[in-house]
């Protein structure tokens, strides 16, 4: 499962509850208690008979978990059973803290590498750097397919120690380190900085302290601007790739920008008494500064609450791509043995009444247990405070759509094989000091291409792959000299077109190499460089730097 989607499953909008299932008011009023008891009896009988009499012995714990997962799969992807380990991970995501050494790791090619280092923690103090490869943790050898295991090995109770063996590109010998775990507090404001006189804030999640962290970041940038003799005149809040988090935190974050008492979101569940409306409780920190919120297809849950409220209150301009469409509220119900049930208990709606949950049709053969699943017509019109039209049907549609650049096949394979990352590690091993910007593109590409040859990196375009498949298929019919001649001619033309395509793409590849090299020296500097090249950020800057254009969007 992709890391982002896994985080979405764990960190979706959460409302904590300790309500007992069997004493829920719904069941006190329903006359169908007999069908519930009968179903539980049947489930228990099946479990007992299979556990005792199946031809092979089975793991009854795993068998029960599989049965629970099977039941919940008939509902929605976000109603899930969490075992003890997953319950701990959910707590780490919502609290933003855990015991560790202060690194982020990723599986690249055939190894596990450090891809980010947090300042001030034991890893950075020991000199661990981006690009270091993990060889073993406490004597356990590391492989890429054991990434989750590695994360669990690195985490632990603050104050405990662990032994690491690391390999650095170009080093003669591996490094052996003994580090002490600390309480790691991850700031949900991944990056904050001034772009001219506009404040940019990248927010990665909605944890317990996210509103306070964003408020502090706004105040710090204001002070930084004033210290240089100017003032921050606008704000960009980047919620792209943000999978969400806590509902009340989304309301508090919105409250940093809108008037006290403004409605942000409402929730509606199965029972009339489950309906609730959430309003802001504080005066805005950002005052009436012009605002742009950036979203994309991976902005979900709490991100959509904020973007939807900002849009409908006409407080700012939403730019980017339609959001994910995750408009379901989860309640966390404690279960025995340190397990939890994360259950969808309500849907949420924007101030105008838009349902943000995107409807997904189930495949044929799916056993439906739900009567009348909620959906909303995508053509239904709603209105913002200034009577601008917005539409339901799933996700938040931006005021100004801007597509993010996508990797082509060649660049995508370079990323997948970790070639940019590994070349940057090799470059840093030969150049202790950070390079000046901009780097010389010709020399950069020459060095990178030589590295690809050394690593025996090969690439076939999709037309080349299809041509190879066609040649194999026709070979089964017999030999044909005429067909062989045609194939050779087509192969030459396709090869020429592919090479021309790669030459045209040289600028993008050079920029990607430059960003990754810089990231190995200074992650913040690399982030600033990527923002300069980001078309969505560029559009936000254009709009915020043009009061006329900004007003024309919000008050057409």
N, C-alpha and C positions, 0 to 999 in steps of 0.2 A: 504494500500500500504506500502510495506517495506520502512523503513526510507532511506536506501541507494539508492533505485531506485527513490524515490521521490527527493532526493538531486541530483541525476543524471539528472532527468527531468528539474530541475531548474537551475543547474549549468553547463550544457553542454557547449561546446565551443560556445562563444558568440561573435558576431561582431555587435556593436551598429550601428544603422542606423536610420535616420529620413526620409527616402524616403517615399513619398506619393504613395499609392497603385495605384491610378488612373492616376498618371503622370509618372509611370514607363515607360522607353523607349520601353519596349516590346509591350505595348498596343498602343503606337503611331505608331508602324509598322504593327500591326496585322490588318487583315480585318475582324476579328470575333467579333468586338465590339458589333454587334447586339445581338449575342448569350449571351454575358455578361449582357447586359441591360435586355434582355428577362428573364434571370434566376433570376436577382435581383427583377424584377417585380413579378415573380411567387412567390418568397420567401416572399416578402412583402404582397402579397395577401393572401397567406396561413396563415401567422402570424396574419394578421388583422381579417380574418374570424374566426379563431379558438379563438382568444382573445375575440371577441365580441359575438360569438354565440354558443360556446361549452356549453354542458348541465350543467356543473358545472363551477363556477368561478375559474379562474386560476391566479397564480402569473406570471404576464407577464414578469417580469425581469428574473425569473428563467427559464421561457419558452424560452426566447430569448437565454439565456446562454446555455440551453440544445440544441437548434438548432445549435448554433455555435460549440459546442463540437461535435455534430453529424457530421457536415461537416468536421471538422478537423480530426476526427477518420478515415476517408477514406484515409488519407495521411500517416503519420508516427507517432510514439509515441511521438516525440519531438516537433512537431508543435502543440502548445497548446495556448489556450486563458487564460490569467492571470487576475483575478479580482484585486481589489485594494489591498487586503491583500496579495495575492500571489506575486504581483508586489513588495511589500515591502520586502517579504521574499527573492525574487531574488536579490534585492539590498543588503540585509544583507549578503547573501552568497558570492556575488562577491566582496563586500567591506571588508568583514571580521569584521564588527563592527555593534553593536546594543546597545540599552539601556537595561540594565538588572542588575542582582546582582552577576553574575559570577558562575553559577552552570550549570551542565548538568543533566537532569532528564531522567528517564526511567520507563515504566510500568513494574512492577515485581509482579507476582502472582496477588493479588487483590489490590495492592496499587501503588502509585507513589513515587519513591525514588530518592534521590540525589546519582548519580553514579560518579560524578567528581566535584571537586571544584577548581576554578582558584585562584591562589595566588594573593594577593594584592587588591582584590575587596571586596565589602561589605559583601558577604556571608562568605568568609574566615575570615575576621576581626571580624565577629559576632560569630565565632566558629562553624559554620555549617560544618559537616563532612560527608564523604562518608558513606552511610548507613542510614542517617536520612530520615524518611518518612514524606512527606508533608500531613498534615491533612486538612488545609484550607489556602486559599489566599484571603485576604481582605474579610473574612467572608464567602467565597464560599467553600463548602466542596469539597474535591478532591476524584475522583474515577479514576481507571486505564483507563476506557473507555473515559475519558475526557482529555487525555494527550495533545492533540493539544490546547485545551482550557487553560490548565495549563500553557503551554509555552507562550501563548498570555497574560495571567494574569501576569506572571513574567516580561515580556518585557514591555517597556514603555519609555517615555521621560526621559532622564537623569536629575536627580534632584528631580524627583517625588518619593514619598515614597509608601511602601506597607507593609501590616501586614501579618506575617506568623505564623502559628501554626505548630510545628514540633514534631514528636515522635521519641525518640531514644531508641533503644533496651535496656531493662533493667532499664530504667529511671522510677522513681516513678510518674512523672507528665510530661505532654506535655510542650514544651517551646514556649513562645510567644515572637516574635521579630518584631520590626519595622525597616525596612531597606530602604536605599536610593538607587535608581537605578543610575548606572553610565554608561558612555560610555564604552562598552566592546570591546576591540580589540583582536580578536582571532588570534594567530600566527598559520599559516598553517604548520609550522614545529612542529608537535606534540611531537616529542622527538628527541634529538640529544645527542650523547655520543660516547666516545671512547671505542672500543672493542679491547683491546690490543693497537696496534698502527694504527688501521683502524677506520676511522670516519664513524659512522652510522647516517643517517638522514631519519626520517620518515615524509613524506609529505602527508597531509590529503586533500588538495585542491589546486586549482590555482586561488587565488584571486588577487586583485589589487597589494598587496605588497609582494606576495609570492617569487618572484625572489630576492628582497632585503632581505627578511627574511632568505632565504636559503644561500645567500651570507654571511650575518652576522654570521649565524650559522657555516659555514665553517671556517670563520676567527677566531671565538671564539674557536673552537676546535683545530685549528692550534696553537693558542696561549696557550691553555691548554696543548697540547702535548709538546710544546717548554718549558713551565714552569716546566715540569717534566723531562726535559733533553732528550726528544726524538722528533721525528717529525712524523706527520701523513703521512703514506706511501701509503694509498689507501682510496677509498670512496665507501660506499654502499648507494645508493639512493633507499629508499623503497617506491614504488608507489602502493603497494597492497591496495585494497579497496578504492583507490582514484578515485572519479567519474568525475574528470576533473574541468573545469572552463574556463578561458579566453584564447583565442588562442594566443594573443600577449604575454601573460605571459608564456605560454608554450615555445614560441620561446626564451624569455629572460632566462628562466630556463636552456634550452639547451645550451644557450650561455655562461653559467657559466663553461661549460666543453669542448666546441669545439672552433676551431679557428674562429676569426672574419670573417664574410663574408660567412660562411658555410650555405648552404640551409638546412632548417629544415623541411618545409612543403609547399605544394602548395594547393590552393583551386580552384575549377572549378564549376561554376554554370550553369544556363540555357543559359546565353548569353556569347558570346566570350569575351566581355569586363569585365566579372566578374572574369576571371582567374587572380590569383595573387600568387606570390612566396614570401615567408618570409625567410629572412636570418638573421643571428646573427649580432649584431651591436657593440659588445664589446669584449675585450680580456677576455679569460677564467680566472675565479678566482681560479679554481682548477688546473690550469696548465695542465700538462700531467700525473697527478696521475692516477694509474690504477683505473678503475671504474666498478662497478656492479650495474645494475638497476634491482629491484625486481618487478614483476608484477603477477597478478592473474586474475581470471575471473571477478573480480569487478574493475579492472583497466580500465578506460574508457576515451574517449575523449582526453583532453589535456595530460593525462597520456600516452596515446598511441602515441601522437605526439612526446613526449620526448623519449619514449622507442624506437619507430621506427627510429627516427633520430640518436640516439646513436648507435643503431644496424647497420644501413646502412652506417654510417660514420666510422664504425669500431672503435668507440671511447671507447666502453666498452662492457662488456658481460651482456646479458639479461638472467635472471634466474627466474624460477617459472612456471606458467601455462599460457596458451593462454589467452590474454586479452579479454575484453568484445566485442569489435567490434563496437564502436560508432564513425563513421567517418563523421558526418554531422555537418555543420556549421549553427548556428541559428542567425538570425537577430532579434533584439528587436525593434518592431515598436510601437510607442506610439499611444494610442487610446483615445477617449474621456472618461471623468469621471475616470481618473487615472487608466485606464486599459491598458493592453499591449497585443500585439500578438507576441509570440515567434515562428518564422517561419523558417523552414529549407530553406536556400537560396543557399547552395553549399555543395559539398563533398570535403573532404580533402584527400591528397595523400602524401605518404612519398617521400623522395628525388628520389627514383628509380621509382616512379610511382605506388606503391602499393595502392590500395583502401582499407582502413581499415574497412569501414562499412561492417558489416556482413549481408548477405542477409537472410531474414526470409520469407518463403513462407506463403501466407495468407490462412486462412481456407476457405473451400468451402462455397459459398453463400456470400462472401464478395464482396461488390460493388466497383469495381475498377474504379477510375477516372484518374489514371496516365497512360500515354503512355510510355511503355518501361522503367520500374524502373531499376535503375543502379545496376549491380552486376558484380562480377569479378570471373573468374574461379579459384578455389582453387589450381589447378595444374599448374597454370601459374608461370613461374620462373622469378624472378628478381635478381639483383646482387648488393652486397654491394660494397664499395670502393675497398676492397681487393678481389673482385670477388667471394665472398661467396654467395651461393644460399640462397634466401629467397623466401617465397611464398605468393601469394595474397589469397583472399577468405574470409577475415574477421578476424580482430584482429591481434595482434602481437604474433607470435609463438616464444617462448624463444629460445636462443641458447642452453641452458641447462634446459630441463624440470625437475622440481622437484614438486612433489605433496605435498600439505599441509595436515596435519593430519585432518581427519574428525571425528566428534563426532559419537560414536556408539549410539544405541537407548537409552541405560541407561543413558549415560552422557548427551545426548541431552535433555532427560526429566528432569534431574536434573537442567540443565541450564534453560529450559523453565519455570520451577516452581520456579526459583530463589533460589534454595537450597544452592548453593555455596555462593551467595551474602548474604543471610539471616544468614547462619551459621557464616560467617565472621563478620557480625554485632554483633551476639551474643558473639563471641570470643572476639571481641574488648571491649565489655561492661565489660568483666571479667578480661581483661589484658590491663591496660592503656599503657604499654610500648610495643614497637614493638618486636616481637620474633626474636631470633637469627636464622641464616640460616646455614645449612639446618635444618628444623624442624624434630622432631622425628616422622617418618611416622606411626608407630604402634599406638602411642597415638593420632595422628591427625585423623586417620581413625576411631579409637574407639569413639572419641568424635563426629565426623561427623555422624557416624552410629547411635549413641544414639540420636542425634538431629533429624535425619530422622524418627526414631521411635516415638519420641515425637511429631513431626509434622504429623505423620500418613501418611508418604509418601509411596506410593505403586507403584510397577512397574511390568508390564507383558511384557515379550519378545514377539516378533512377532510370533514365533511358539506357544507360550502359548495362544495368542489371537486367532490365527487360529484354534487351537485345541478346544477352547471354542465355536467358531462359528460352527465348525463341530458337536460338541456335541448337540448344539441347533437345528441344521438342521436335524440330524438323529432322534432326539426326536420326531419330527413331524411325522415320519413314524411308531412310536410305540416303545415299550420297547423291549430290547434284552439283556439278562444277559451276553451273550457271548461278545456282543459289549461293554457293560459297563466294563467288565473285561479288554478288549483290551485297552479301553480308559484310564482306571486307570493305566495300565502298561506303556502306552505311556506318560501319564502325569508325572509319577515318573521319567522316563528317561529324558524328556524335562526339568523338574525341576532341575535334577542333572546337566545336561549340562549347563543350565542357570547359576546356582550357580558357576560352574567351570569357566564359561566365566567371571563372575563378579570378581572372585578371581584373574584371570589372568589380569584383568583390574585395579587392586588395585593401581598399580603404577601411572597410568594416573589420576585416581581420586584423589590420594594423592597430585600429582603435581598441579592439578586444585584447590584443596582446599588451598594449600600453597600459590599459586599466588594470589588468591582472598583475603586471610587474609592479606597478605603483602600490597595489593593495598589499603586496608582500612586505613593503616598507612602511606604509602609513594607510590604514584602512579609511580614515576620515578623508584624507586627500584623494583617495581613489573614489570615494563616494561623491565628492565635489566634482571631480572630473566627469563621472557618469551623468550627473545632473545637467552639466553643460551640454551633453549630447542627447538628452532625453526629450523626445518630441512632445510628450504630455506636459512636462514641466515647462518647456518653452512656450507652449500655448497658454498655460496658466499665467506665466510672466507677462505675455502679450496682453492678456485680458486685464490683469491687475494694474498694468502700467498705462492702461487706457480707460480713464473714468467713463468716457462716453460709451465705449464698448461694454464695460461692466454694467452700467445702468441699463443699456439696451437689452441685455439678457434678462435682468431681474424685473424690469418694468417696460415690457414691450409695448 
